[in-house]
Amino acid sequence: MSLQPKPVYDAVDSLLGSVNATYFLFHALAIVTVGLADVMVQQAVSASGVTRKRKMITAIVGGLIIALQAALFFASDWHTKANISQSFIAEWSYTAYAATTWVTIAIFSISVLSACLVDLRAQTRMVTRLAVKILSLGCLCILIYAVNSLIGATQTTLDPNFGMPAWRESVQKLVLLIAPISLGFGLGLTAAVDALAAGRENYRDRVLLWRITPLWRRLLSDTPHLSIERQLSPRQLLTVSGPGAHLYRRHVEIRDSLLLRPEQAVTPAELAIIELAEQRTQVGLPATPATLVGPTR
């Protein structure tokens, strides 16, 4: 749907030779997108997943629709019209061609919207509920676009002098803007929030790993045989993947060292770092630092 606004359409079509190939590309991509999204939705709502047969049927049906569109498009004389992307054409072959896409995406939008409404009742996480609502809005906009387009093309075929009312043109432009944005946000919101949360946790692990490393090196310097953790350079501390795993190992090795050699002195600041590591790596377990460390200095 992003190809439909005129500035985008004109820019893409100029790259493709200015023969309205973008118009055919839009419809073909819409069919492919509908097929992929149908498989995705069925995978999400089906307890057993999507069978290989179902995937094959979706691919075959989508291919047949695109083949039919190619035949109707390139065999016509209307596909070379200068205003093809901006108005409906008073020919039944055009209406039949465009209707294959509009009907398909209308069915898809209804299917996904129904799945969203069912899923909304089952979701308890606020961000996921918001994502489902935004996705539902995108599906509703797609349905409005498809129905409005199908009605307009049919009216133009019946009456070549028909002009779509200004309010319907405004609705068409509005849903073309809202639909792809809503679909993108709806499909990506939960993943984006989870990625941000994971990034925040990664950052906290990395900061604490940097802070605990000097203590780990000091306590294990005389007993390297107690350690299975590898040495990391300052640059690696900033770039190593999975800092939480390194933090966990260094915390455990510090605890082991203090158990085996309780006479080792640690400062209050180092005790605080050990406690922070305890909270990060041993969530839910009781913290007993006083019995595991020697005298402070």
N, C-alpha and C positions, 0 to 999 in steps of 0.2 A: 504493500500500500504506500510505502515511502516513495515509490517511483511516480505516483500520480500527480502530486503538486507540480504545477507548470515549470518552475525554475529547475527542479530536479529532473523532470521529464526531458526538458529541452537540452540540458547539459549531457545527460546520458545518451540521448538519441543522436546528438552531434558526434559523439564518439563512435556510435554504431553506424554512421553513414547517413543519418537524417532520412530514413525510409520507414519510420514508425516501427522499427524492430523493437523499440522499447515497449511499445504497447503490447506486442505479442509476448515479450519477455515478462512483463508484469503479470499477464494472465497465466503463463506457464509456471512462473515462480509461485504464484498464489496456489495453484494446484499442488505443486510439490510441497509447499509449506503446510497446506491442509493435510496432506497425506502423512507427513512427518509428525505433525501435531496430533493427528488422530492416534497414531501409534503411541505417542508419549502419554496422551490422556488415558488410553485404554490400559497402558502399562501401569499407570498410577492408580486407577480405580479397580483393576482386576487383581484378585488375591493370587492367582496363578500366573499372572503375566500375560504377555501377548504371544500367541503361538507363531511358529514360522509360517504356517499356512496363512494366517491372518495378515502377516507382513507382506507375503507374496501377493495376496489378493489386493491389498492396498496399493502396492507398486504397479501391478498390472492395470488396475482400474485408472490410476493416475496417468500411466503412460498412454492408455487408450484415449482418455479425455484430451491430453495434450496433442496426440496425433490428429484427433478430430478438429481441434482448434487450428492446427497448422494447415489442414486441408481447407477449412473455411476461410482462414485469413489470407493465405497466399494465393488462393484461387479467385479471390475477389478483386474488384477494382477500387473498392472503398478504402483498402488498407494504405493507399498512397495519398489520401486526402490530407491536406495541411492541418486541418483542425480536428483530427481524429481523437486526440486526447482531451479535447475540450467540449465536445458535444456528441449527442447521439446521432446515429445515421439511420435514415428512413429506409432501411432494407432488412428483410427478414433474415438474410444470411448473417448480417451483423448482429441482430438480436439473438439469433441462435448461438452464434459464436460467443458473445459476451455472457449469455445466460448460463453457459456451461460453468463459467467461473463463479458468477454471482450465486447460482443455486448451490454450488458446492461449498462456498465459504459461508453461506447462510446456514446450511445444515451443520457445518462445523461449528459455527458460533453458537448455535442452539445446543449442540452436544456438549461443548466445553462449558457453556454457561450452566447447563443442568448439572454437570459434574461439580462445578464450583459451588453451586448452591447446596448440593448434598455434602460436599467436603467442609463447607463453612460451619455446618452444625457440629462436625466432629472435631474441629480444631479448637484448641484451648490457648494456644500461644498468640499473643496480641499481634506480633509482627506478621505471622503467617495469615491470620484472619484479615489483616489489612491488605496483604499481598493478594489474597483470593478475591477480595472486594475490588481491588484495582483491576485484576485480570477479568473479573466479571464485567466491569465497565467497558473494557476493551472489546470483549465479545459482543456486548450490546451495541457498541458503535459499529462494529463490523456488520452486524445484522441490519442495522438501520441503513448503512451504506449499500448493502447488497439489495435490499428490498426497494429502496429509493431508486437505485440504478435500473433495476429490472422493470419497475413501473415506468420510469422515464423513457427507456428504450422502446418499450411496447407502445406507449402513447405516441412517440415520434414515428414509429412504423405505421401506425394507424392514421396519423395526421402529420404529414411532413412539415406543416407550419407550426406545429406545437412547440412551445418554448417553456422550459421548466421555470416555475415561479421563483422569484428572487429568494423567498424564504427557504425553499427546498435547495436551492444552490448554496445558500449559507449553511444549511444543515449538512450538506454534502462535504463542504470544505472543512467544517468543524469536526466531523467524525473522522475525516481523513487525517486530521492533525492529532486527535485524541487517541485513536485506535492503536497505532504503532507504539506511541509513548506508553499507553496503559499496558499493552501486552509486554513491552520490555521491562517496565517497572514491576509489573505483577509477577512475571516469571523470575526476575532477578533479585527482588527485594530481600527475601529470606536468606538467599545465598550471600548477598552483599552484607547483610547484618551479621551473619555468622562469620564471614571472612573478617569483618572489622573486629568482632569479639575475639576471634582466634589471633589476629594481629596484636591486639592489646595484651592478651595473655603471653604471646610470644615475646613481646617487648619486656614485660615484667620479668619473665624467666631470664631473659638475656641480661637485664640490669642486675638481677640478683646473682646470676652466674658470674658476672664480672666482679661483683663485690665479694663473693665467697672464695674466689680463686686464690687470692694471696694467703688466706688462712689455710686452705687445703694444701697449698704448696709447702707452707711452713710445717704443718703437722706431719705431712707425709714425706718430708725431705729425708728423714733418717730411716724411714721404714717403707721404701718404695714397693716392697713385696706385698704390702697390704692393698695396693691400688691396682685396679684393672682399667682405670680411666686413662685415656691418652692425654698427653700434654697438648695444649692449644696456645698458639701465639696470640698476642693482643688482637691482631687482625682477625684471626679465626674466631675469637670470642665474639666478635661483632657480626660475623658472617656465617658461622656454622649453623647448619640446619638442625632442628630439633633441640634447641637449647635446654628445654625442660628435662630431657633425658640426661644430659651432662650435669645439670644442676642436681638431679636426683642422685646420680652416682657419687658426685663429690660430697654431697650431704651425708650419704651413708658411710662413705670412707672416713669422713671427719668424725662421725659418731663411733665408728669402729676403733679409730685411733685413740679417741679419748677413753673408751672403755678399756682398751689394752694398756694405755699409758696415762692414767688419771692424773699423774703429777704434772702433766703439761699445763702451763698457765695460758689462760685466754682472757682477753679484756672484756669489759661490759659491752663495748661496741661489737666485738666478735660474737659474744653471746646473743646479742640482738639479731645479728645476721643469721646465726644458726637457727634461732627461733623463726625468723621469716622463712627460711628454707624448709623448716619443719611444717609450717603452715601451707607452703606451696606444694610440698611433695608427699606429705603424710596427712592429708585432709581426713578428718574423722577419727584419727588415732590420738590418744592422750599424749601430750607433750610432757616429758620429764627431764628437762635439761639439767636441773640442779644435781642429779645423781650421776650424770654422765660426764661431767667436766670437772677439771681440777680447780685449783685456786685461781682467783682473778688477780690481775696485776695492774 
